[in-house]
Each structure stands twice: as C-alpha cells, then as structure tokens.
Amino acid sequence: MNLIYKGKTKDVYELDSGKVLLKFKDDVTGNDGVFDPGANTVGLSIEGMGNLGLKLTKFFFEKINDKGIPTHYVDSDLNEQTMTVLKAQPFGKGVEVICRYKAVGSFIRRYGLYASEGKELDAYVEVTLKDDERDDPLITDQALEMLNIMTKKEYKKLTELTREISGIIKEELSKKNLELYDIKLEFGRVGKDNHIALIDEISAGNMRVYKDNKYVEPFELGKIILN
C-alpha cells in the first residue's frame, strides 16, 4: 500500500484494491495542550485515543449505514487500528461541516456580541474550507459555487445529510444522558455517480459533548458511549 497523506489524527494509504486505508493515531487537535475539535493543529496526544476513536467511528458509521445514509465506510480492524473505506473525492481541497446545537467555541468567538455561551441553536450548519494557513475560513453556498467547489444543489444535500447524521448521533448520546453541543463532519463525492457521502471519522475528538452542563473530555466520552 502507498502512503497518500500524513494527517493530524490519521495517516491515509491507498490499497491495491483501489480502496483506502486509514490508520488512526493518538493525536487530537487543540491549542496549548487543550483539546479543541475546531483547531487546525495537533494540541496533545492521548494514549489509546486512536483505538478509541476507531471504535467510536465503527459504532457510529455502522448505525448510519443501517439507516441507508451514504458513507465511505467498508470495515475496520481494531487490532491494527485501521479502517478500510471507499475512495472519495474531496470538495476542492476539502471542506468541513459543523452542526451546532448550542453556542460554544468558535461560534462564540465570532458572534459573541449576539450570543452567550450555551445559547440554543437549531442544528445550525456551517461550512469551512480546510485551509490551515487561513484558519479554516467560513464560506457560503454562493462562494462555494462561484469557486467551483460545489454546486448549490450539492450544498443543499450536504446540509440535509449533516442534520440527519448529527440527529442520529445526538439521539445515541442522549441514551447515555449526554448532550451534543456541536460536531464536525466531512463529506466527499464517492462512486461512479459522484454521490455525496459521509467520509473521514466520527470520534470523540470531533465533537463537544456535555453531561450535567459539564464538558466531557474526549477519552472519557468515548468510554461512556461504548460502555
């Protein structure tokens, strides 16, 4: 297999079959040793986080697949800490999609004049460009179409899928008395028909979750969900 990309939290390899292998790491994003799912740098390393992230990703992807929602997930090997997926074409050089149920993090940094921490949000979806140099800027559907990154029709579908997937995850978390504040997802074009599918991972490092109004650290969150 050939190494395609060394990422912050995963390394990506192309298999002879044409599928792709993701190797999970123990690194999580953040700043100055503090976890932040919206950060574009590795902030810290937590032993066992890679394996836990894979277990969570497998757990959620299988539930989403069962609902008939398109994803790139094929299977996983927990011992090797790897996941096999279908090859996907990113939108441009990659976009990230955040679904927000409560105001926290970068939402407050941008809109703190109008929103206080913890303000209820109605599954607000925002799209950012994957661009570390420019701090992952927000982008609108108009700009995405003008820059030939995605069409407005694709943007609408992506938004619908984001709300649907996030709702499934929110419901699963609520079974453990956990409250999802926000989650970061990634999508790409998959297959000969270039349909939009959920890609990347769904791990504790990609979401902010609270219990009894207290933030739950990623490693602890993973253990609670899988227990």
C-alpha positions as CSV (number, residue, x, y, z in Angstrom):
1,M,0.0,0.0,0.0
2,N,1.1,3.5,-0.7
3,L,1.1,6.4,1.7
4,I,-1.1,9.2,0.3
5,Y,-1.2,11.6,3.2
6,K,0.0,12.1,6.8
7,G,-2.7,13.8,8.7
8,K,-3.1,15.3,12.1
9,T,-5.0,12.4,13.6
10,K,-4.8,9.8,10.8
11,D,-2.4,8.6,8.1
12,V,-4.0,7.6,4.7
13,Y,-2.9,4.8,2.5
14,E,-4.1,3.6,-0.9
15,L,-4.6,-0.2,-1.2
16,D,-4.0,-2.3,-4.3
17,S,-7.8,-2.9,-4.4
18,G,-8.4,0.8,-5.0
19,K,-9.9,1.3,-1.6
20,V,-8.2,3.4,1.0
21,L,-6.9,2.5,4.5
22,L,-7.0,5.0,7.4
23,K,-4.5,4.5,10.3
24,F,-5.7,6.1,13.5
25,K,-3.3,8.0,15.7
26,D,-3.4,9.0,19.4
27,D,-3.1,12.7,18.5
28,V,-6.1,15.1,18.8
29,T,-6.5,18.7,17.7
30,G,-6.2,21.7,20.1
31,N,-4.1,24.5,21.3
32,D,-1.5,24.7,24.1
33,G,-2.3,21.3,25.3
34,V,-6.1,21.9,25.4
35,F,-8.4,19.9,23.2
36,D,-10.4,21.8,20.6
37,P,-12.3,19.9,17.8
38,G,-12.2,23.1,15.7
39,A,-8.5,23.7,15.9
40,N,-6.2,23.1,12.9
41,T,-3.2,22.0,14.8
42,V,-2.4,18.9,17.0
43,G,-2.7,20.1,20.5
44,L,-2.0,16.9,22.5
45,S,-1.6,13.2,22.4
46,I,-3.7,10.8,24.5
47,E,-2.6,7.2,24.8
48,G,-5.3,4.9,23.4
49,M,-7.2,7.7,21.7
50,G,-6.6,6.3,18.2
51,N,-8.1,2.9,19.1
52,L,-11.0,4.5,20.9
53,G,-11.6,6.9,18.0
54,L,-11.7,3.9,15.6
55,K,-14.2,2.0,17.9
56,L,-16.5,5.0,18.0
57,T,-16.2,5.6,14.3
58,K,-17.1,2.0,13.6
59,F,-20.0,2.2,16.1
60,F,-21.5,5.4,14.5
61,F,-20.8,4.5,10.9
62,E,-22.5,1.2,11.2
63,K,-25.6,2.8,12.6
64,I,-25.6,5.4,9.9
65,N,-25.1,2.8,7.2
66,D,-28.0,0.8,8.7
67,K,-30.2,3.9,8.1
68,G,-29.3,3.8,4.4
69,I,-27.3,7.1,4.5
70,P,-24.3,7.0,2.1
71,T,-20.9,6.8,3.7
72,H,-17.4,5.6,2.6
73,Y,-17.1,3.0,5.5
74,V,-16.3,-0.6,4.5
75,D,-14.9,-2.3,7.5
76,S,-12.3,-1.9,10.3
77,D,-9.5,-3.8,12.1
78,L,-9.4,-2.7,15.8
79,N,-6.2,-4.6,16.4
80,E,-4.4,-2.8,13.6
81,Q,-6.2,0.5,14.4
82,T,-7.2,0.8,10.8
83,M,-10.4,1.4,8.8
84,T,-10.9,0.5,5.1
85,V,-13.0,2.9,3.2
86,L,-14.1,3.7,-0.4
87,K,-12.1,6.2,-2.3
88,A,-13.7,9.7,-2.1
89,Q,-13.0,12.9,-4.0
90,P,-13.0,15.9,-1.7
91,F,-14.8,19.2,-2.4
92,G,-12.0,21.4,-3.7
93,K,-9.1,20.7,-1.3
94,G,-11.5,19.7,1.4
95,V,-14.4,21.2,3.4
96,E,-15.5,20.6,6.9
97,V,-19.2,20.8,8.1
98,I,-20.1,21.7,11.6
99,C,-23.6,21.2,13.0
100,R,-24.3,23.2,16.2
101,Y,-27.0,22.7,18.8
102,K,-25.6,25.1,21.3
103,A,-23.3,28.1,21.0
104,V,-19.7,27.3,22.1
105,G,-16.2,27.6,20.9
106,S,-15.6,29.5,17.6
107,F,-19.3,30.4,17.3
108,I,-18.9,32.5,20.5
109,R,-15.6,33.9,19.3
110,R,-17.3,35.2,16.1
111,Y,-20.8,36.0,17.3
112,G,-20.4,36.8,21.0
113,L,-21.9,40.2,20.5
114,Y,-25.3,38.4,19.9
115,A,-24.9,35.0,21.5
116,S,-24.0,33.9,25.0
117,E,-22.3,30.6,25.8
118,G,-24.7,27.7,25.7
119,K,-27.4,29.5,23.7
120,E,-29.7,27.1,21.9
121,L,-29.1,26.7,18.2
122,D,-31.4,24.9,15.8
123,A,-29.0,22.4,14.3
124,Y,-27.2,25.3,12.7
125,V,-24.9,24.1,9.8
126,E,-21.8,26.0,8.7
127,V,-19.1,25.0,6.1
128,T,-15.5,25.9,6.4
129,L,-12.6,25.4,3.9
130,K,-9.8,23.1,5.1
131,D,-7.0,25.7,4.9
132,D,-4.7,25.8,7.9
133,E,-2.9,28.9,6.6
134,R,-6.1,30.9,6.6
135,D,-7.5,29.3,9.8
136,D,-10.2,27.3,8.1
137,P,-12.4,30.2,6.9
138,L,-16.2,30.0,6.8
139,I,-17.7,30.0,3.3
140,T,-21.3,30.4,1.9
141,D,-23.1,28.4,-0.7
142,Q,-22.8,31.2,-3.2
143,A,-19.0,31.4,-2.8
144,L,-18.7,27.6,-3.0
145,E,-20.5,27.6,-6.3
146,M,-18.6,30.6,-7.7
147,L,-15.3,29.0,-6.8
148,N,-16.3,25.7,-8.4
149,I,-16.0,23.8,-5.1
150,M,-19.6,22.5,-5.1
151,T,-23.0,23.4,-6.6
152,K,-25.9,24.9,-4.6
153,K,-27.7,21.6,-5.1
154,E,-24.8,19.7,-3.6
155,Y,-24.7,22.2,-0.7
156,K,-28.4,21.7,0.0
157,K,-27.9,17.9,0.0
158,L,-24.8,18.2,2.2
159,T,-26.7,20.3,4.7
160,E,-29.6,17.8,4.8
161,L,-27.3,14.9,5.4
162,T,-25.4,16.8,8.1
163,R,-28.6,17.5,10.1
164,E,-29.8,13.9,9.6
165,I,-26.5,12.3,10.6
166,S,-26.0,14.7,13.5
167,G,-29.5,13.9,14.7
168,I,-28.7,10.2,14.8
169,I,-25.5,10.8,16.8
170,K,-27.3,13.3,19.2
171,E,-30.0,10.6,19.9
172,E,-27.4,8.0,20.6
173,L,-25.6,10.3,23.0
174,S,-28.9,11.2,24.8
175,K,-29.3,7.5,25.7
176,K,-26.2,8.0,28.0
177,N,-27.5,11.3,29.3
178,L,-25.0,13.1,27.2
179,E,-25.8,16.4,25.3
180,L,-24.2,17.1,21.9
181,Y,-23.3,20.8,21.6
182,D,-21.6,20.6,18.2
183,I,-20.0,18.1,15.8
184,K,-17.6,18.3,12.9
185,L,-18.3,16.1,9.9
186,E,-16.6,15.7,6.5
187,F,-18.2,14.8,3.1
188,G,-16.9,13.9,-0.3
189,R,-18.0,12.5,-3.7
190,V,-18.0,8.7,-3.9
191,G,-18.6,6.2,-6.6
192,K,-19.1,6.5,-10.4
193,D,-22.1,8.7,-9.9
194,N,-20.2,11.0,-7.5
195,H,-22.9,10.9,-4.9
196,I,-22.3,12.8,-1.6
197,A,-21.2,10.6,1.2
198,L,-20.0,11.0,4.8
199,I,-16.3,10.4,5.0
200,D,-13.4,10.6,7.5
201,E,-14.2,9.7,11.1
202,I,-16.8,10.2,13.8
203,S,-14.9,10.2,17.0
204,A,-14.9,12.0,20.4
205,G,-12.3,14.3,19.1
206,N,-14.7,15.7,16.5
207,M,-17.5,16.7,18.9
208,R,-18.2,18.7,22.0
209,V,-20.4,16.9,24.5
210,Y,-21.6,17.9,27.9
211,K,-23.1,15.9,30.8
212,D,-25.0,17.8,33.6
213,N,-23.8,21.1,32.0
214,K,-20.1,20.0,32.3
215,Y,-17.8,19.3,29.4
216,V,-16.8,15.7,28.9
217,E,-13.2,15.1,27.8
218,P,-12.8,13.1,24.6
219,F,-11.2,10.0,26.1
220,E,-13.8,9.8,28.9
221,L,-16.6,10.5,26.4
222,G,-15.5,7.5,24.3
223,K,-15.6,5.2,27.2
224,I,-19.0,6.4,28.3
225,I,-20.5,5.9,24.8
226,L,-19.1,2.4,24.3
227,N,-19.7,1.2,27.9
